[in-house]
Amino acid sequence: MCGRFTLSTNLADIQQAFNIQEVAFAPEPSYNIAPTQPVMAVIQHENRNRLDVMRWGLIPVWAKDIAIGSKMINARAETLAEKPSFKRLLKSRRCLIVADGFYEWQKLGARKTPMYIRLASHQPFAFAGLYDRWTSPDGEPITSCAIITTEPNALMQPIHNRMPVIVPQDQRSLWLDPANRHADGLLALLKPYPAEEMEAYAVSRLVNSPENNSPDCIVPASQ
């Protein structure tokens, strides 16, 4: 799964990396993004890449209560085309969730060690995401999203049995294109990212609490 991540890359670099032509919301640096918090997502809007804000934790349009979002932070790639909550979104509401690292907890004996995982290049990247728009009982519209997960690559296997789908740069436009509605082709994009292009290291237990949100969260743990 993916339950925490980071985004501290400045806006100009995000715009360049994702060919952003429209910015609806400028991100603040965050080193411990947790479910229900705002995340930055790229969608294609009128043939332009738009950077927008979404709530992490998918609230389907048919939901009766916002609380369901806390249980739908991730979506398994293997079952997207089968589950009613995701099947429609796979064809019509796909996004790229912008990040520059994520956390996973590696179980070593009785302890769980937080690990920080990022690209070896230290560049921002994109999780494959699905989104929906929900209206609360009092009429407030909320756009929310889920991160798609897949089986782990060789780097992630010792850490966790799942990993978020990271969309390679040359496949981002395919994922975002609203005209691309072929489920088989879309599902084929949802593969583990090459392990040799990633790195991971242990960090302190500061990240265990979402209240801790500073660069200290990504400092390598002392041995």
FINUDO-391678 format. One line per field, with one value per residue (C-alpha): residue in one letter; residue number from 1; x, z, y negated. Coordinates in Angstrom, 1 decimal, always signed. Layout:
type: c(A/...)
seq: c(NUM/...)
X: c(X/...)
Z: c(Z/...)
Y: c(Y/...)
END
This chain:
type: c(M/C/G/R/F/T/L/S/T/N/L/A/D/I/Q/Q/A/F/N/I/Q/E/V/A/F/A/P/E/P/S/Y/N/I/A/P/T/Q/P/V/M/A/V/I/Q/H/E/N/R/N/R/L/D/V/M/R/W/G/L/I/P/V/W/A/K/D/I/A/I/G/S/K/M/I/N/A/R/A/E/T/L/A/E/K/P/S/F/K/R/L/L/K/S/R/R/C/L/I/V/A/D/G/F/Y/E/W/Q/K/L/G/A/R/K/T/P/M/Y/I/R/L/A/S/H/Q/P/F/A/F/A/G/L/Y/D/R/W/T/S/P/D/G/E/P/I/T/S/C/A/I/I/T/T/E/P/N/A/L/M/Q/P/I/H/N/R/M/P/V/I/V/P/Q/D/Q/R/S/L/W/L/D/P/A/N/R/H/A/D/G/L/L/A/L/L/K/P/Y/P/A/E/E/M/E/A/Y/A/V/S/R/L/V/N/S/P/E/N/N/S/P/D/C/I/V/P/A/S/Q)
seq: c(1/2/3/4/5/6/7/8/9/10/11/12/13/14/15/16/17/18/19/20/21/22/23/24/25/26/27/28/29/30/31/32/33/34/35/36/37/38/39/40/41/42/43/44/45/46/47/48/49/50/51/52/53/54/55/56/57/58/59/60/61/62/63/64/65/66/67/68/69/70/71/72/73/74/75/76/77/78/79/80/81/82/83/84/85/86/87/88/89/90/91/92/93/94/95/96/97/98/99/100/101/102/103/104/105/106/107/108/109/110/111/112/113/114/115/116/117/118/119/120/121/122/123/124/125/126/127/128/129/130/131/132/133/134/135/136/137/138/139/140/141/142/143/144/145/146/147/148/149/150/151/152/153/154/155/156/157/158/159/160/161/162/163/164/165/166/167/168/169/170/171/172/173/174/175/176/177/178/179/180/181/182/183/184/185/186/187/188/189/190/191/192/193/194/195/196/197/198/199/200/201/202/203/204/205/206/207/208/209/210/211/212/213/214/215/216/217/218/219/220/221/222/223)
X: c(+0.0/+1.0/+0.0/+2.3/+4.4/+6.2/+6.2/+8.7/+9.7/+9.1/+6.3/+8.5/+10.2/+6.8/+5.5/+8.4/+8.4/+4.7/+4.3/+1.7/-0.1/-2.6/-2.1/-5.3/-3.5/+0.1/+1.5/+3.2/+6.2/+5.1/+7.3/+4.5/+1.4/-1.3/-4.8/-7.6/-5.0/-4.8/-2.6/-1.4/-2.8/-2.4/-5.5/-5.9/-8.5/-9.4/-6.2/-4.1/-2.3/-3.8/-2.3/-5.1/-5.7/-7.6/-8.4/-6.5/-9.0/-11.6/-15.2/-17.3/-20.0/-22.6/-21.2/-23.5/-20.7/-17.3/-15.8/-15.6/-12.6/-10.4/-10.9/-10.2/-6.7/-5.4/-6.8/-5.3/-4.3/-5.3/-9.0/-9.6/-11.6/-13.8/-14.8/-17.7/-16.0/-13.1/-14.2/-16.0/-13.1/-10.5/-12.1/-13.0/-11.3/-7.6/-5.0/-1.3/-0.6/+2.6/+5.2/+9.0/+9.1/+7.0/+7.2/+6.7/+7.2/+9.5/+8.9/+12.1/+11.3/+8.9/+9.7/+8.5/+11.2/+10.0/+11.7/+11.8/+11.7/+12.4/+13.8/+17.6/+17.6/+15.7/+13.3/+9.5/+7.4/+3.8/+1.6/-1.2/-4.4/-8.2/-10.5/-14.1/-16.3/-18.7/-21.1/-21.7/-25.2/-24.7/-23.8/-20.0/-18.2/-15.2/-12.7/-10.9/-8.5/-6.9/-3.4/-3.1/-0.9/+0.8/+3.1/+6.5/+9.7/+13.0/+13.8/+10.4/+10.0/+12.0/+10.1/+6.5/+4.3/+2.8/+4.1/+2.4/+2.3/+4.8/+3.9/+7.1/+7.5/+6.9/+3.5/+2.0/+0.2/-1.4/-2.6/-4.1/-5.7/-9.5/-9.9/-8.0/-10.8/-9.4/-9.2/-6.7/-4.2/-4.6/-4.1/-1.0/+0.6/+0.2/+3.5/+6.1/+8.6/+12.2/+14.0/+17.4/+16.0/+14.9/+16.6/+15.4/+16.8/+15.6/+14.4/+13.5/+10.2/+9.2/+7.2/+5.0/+2.9/+1.3/+1.7/+5.5/+6.0/+9.5/+12.6/+13.7/+11.2/+13.4/+16.8/+18.5/+18.2/+21.3/+22.8)
Z: c(+0.0/+0.1/+3.3/+3.5/+1.0/+0.4/-1.9/-1.3/-4.9/-5.9/-8.2/-11.1/-11.2/-11.0/-13.9/-16.0/-15.1/-15.8/-18.6/-16.6/-18.5/-15.8/-12.0/-10.0/-6.6/-5.6/-3.3/+0.1/+0.9/+2.9/+4.3/+5.8/+3.6/+5.2/+4.2/+4.2/+3.6/+0.3/-2.4/-5.7/-8.8/-12.6/-14.8/-18.5/-18.8/-22.3/-23.7/-21.1/-18.1/-15.0/-11.5/-9.0/-5.3/-4.2/-0.9/-0.5/+0.1/-2.6/-1.9/-4.7/-6.2/-4.7/-1.2/+1.7/+4.1/+3.7/+6.1/+3.3/+2.0/+4.9/+3.8/+0.1/+0.0/-2.3/-5.2/-6.3/-10.0/-10.4/-9.6/-11.0/-13.9/-11.7/-8.7/-9.2/-7.3/-9.7/-13.0/-14.2/-13.0/-14.8/-18.1/-17.3/-14.3/-14.1/-12.6/-11.7/-8.0/-7.7/-5.2/-4.6/-2.2/-0.1/+3.1/+3.9/+7.2/+7.0/+9.6/+11.3/+14.1/+16.5/+15.2/+12.1/+10.7/+8.5/+5.1/+2.7/-1.0/-3.9/-7.4/-7.5/-9.5/-6.7/-9.3/-8.7/-10.0/-10.4/-8.8/-11.0/-9.5/-9.9/-8.8/-8.3/-7.4/-4.5/-3.1/+0.6/+2.2/+2.7/-1.0/-0.7/-3.8/-2.9/-5.4/-3.9/-5.2/-4.5/-5.4/-7.4/-6.1/-7.6/-6.8/-5.4/-7.5/-6.3/-4.1/-2.4/-1.9/+1.4/+2.6/+1.7/-0.4/-2.3/-3.9/-5.5/-9.3/-10.5/-14.1/-16.2/-17.9/-21.4/-20.4/-18.4/-21.4/-22.2/-18.6/-18.6/-22.1/-21.6/-25.1/-24.0/-22.6/-23.4/-20.1/-21.2/-22.5/-19.4/-17.1/-19.0/-17.8/-14.1/-13.6/-10.9/-11.5/-12.4/-9.1/-10.4/-10.8/-7.1/-3.7/-0.1/+3.3/+6.9/+8.6/+12.2/+13.8/+13.6/+10.5/+12.5/+13.5/+10.8/+13.1/+12.4/+9.1/+8.5/+6.6/+9.6/+8.5/+5.5/+7.3/+7.3/+10.6/+12.7/+12.9)
Y: c(+0.0/-3.7/-5.5/-8.5/-10.5/-13.7/-16.7/-19.4/-20.2/-23.8/-24.8/-25.8/-22.4/-20.6/-22.7/-21.8/-18.1/-17.6/-20.2/-22.1/-24.9/-25.7/-25.9/-25.9/-25.5/-26.0/-23.3/-24.0/-21.8/-18.7/-15.9/-13.8/-13.8/-11.6/-10.4/-13.0/-15.7/-17.8/-16.4/-17.8/-16.1/-16.6/-16.2/-16.9/-19.7/-21.1/-19.6/-21.3/-19.8/-21.3/-21.1/-20.9/-20.0/-16.9/-15.2/-12.0/-9.2/-8.5/-9.5/-8.0/-10.1/-7.8/-7.8/-8.8/-9.8/-11.4/-8.9/-6.3/-8.2/-7.1/-3.5/-4.2/-5.7/-3.0/-0.9/+2.4/+2.4/+6.0/+5.4/+1.9/+3.2/+5.4/+3.2/+0.8/-1.9/-2.0/-0.6/-3.8/-6.0/-3.9/-4.9/-8.5/-10.0/-9.3/-11.6/-11.8/-12.4/-14.4/-13.3/-13.2/-10.3/-7.9/-6.0/-2.3/-0.5/+2.6/+5.2/+6.4/+8.8/+7.1/+3.6/+1.7/-0.6/-3.5/-3.6/-6.5/-5.6/-7.9/-8.0/-7.7/-10.9/-12.7/-14.1/-14.5/-11.7/-10.7/-8.1/-6.7/-7.9/-7.8/-10.6/-11.4/-14.4/-14.2/-16.7/-16.7/-16.9/-20.7/-21.2/-21.4/-19.8/-17.7/-16.2/-13.2/-10.6/-7.2/-6.0/-2.8/-0.1/+3.0/+5.8/+4.8/+4.5/+6.0/+2.9/+3.0/+6.7/+6.8/+3.7/+4.4/+6.7/+3.7/+0.5/-2.5/-2.6/-5.2/-6.3/-6.7/-10.1/-8.7/-7.2/-10.1/-11.5/-8.1/-7.8/-11.4/-11.4/-11.4/-9.9/-6.8/-4.6/-1.2/+0.7/+3.3/+0.8/-1.4/+1.6/+2.5/-0.7/+0.2/+2.0/+1.9/-0.9/+0.3/+1.0/-0.1/-3.7/-3.9/-4.1/-3.5/-4.2/-4.1/-7.3/-8.1/-7.3/-11.0/-10.1/-7.8/-10.8/-13.0/-15.9/-15.8/-17.5/-18.9/-18.0/-16.0/-13.3/-12.4/-12.6/-9.1/-7.4/-7.2/-3.8)
END
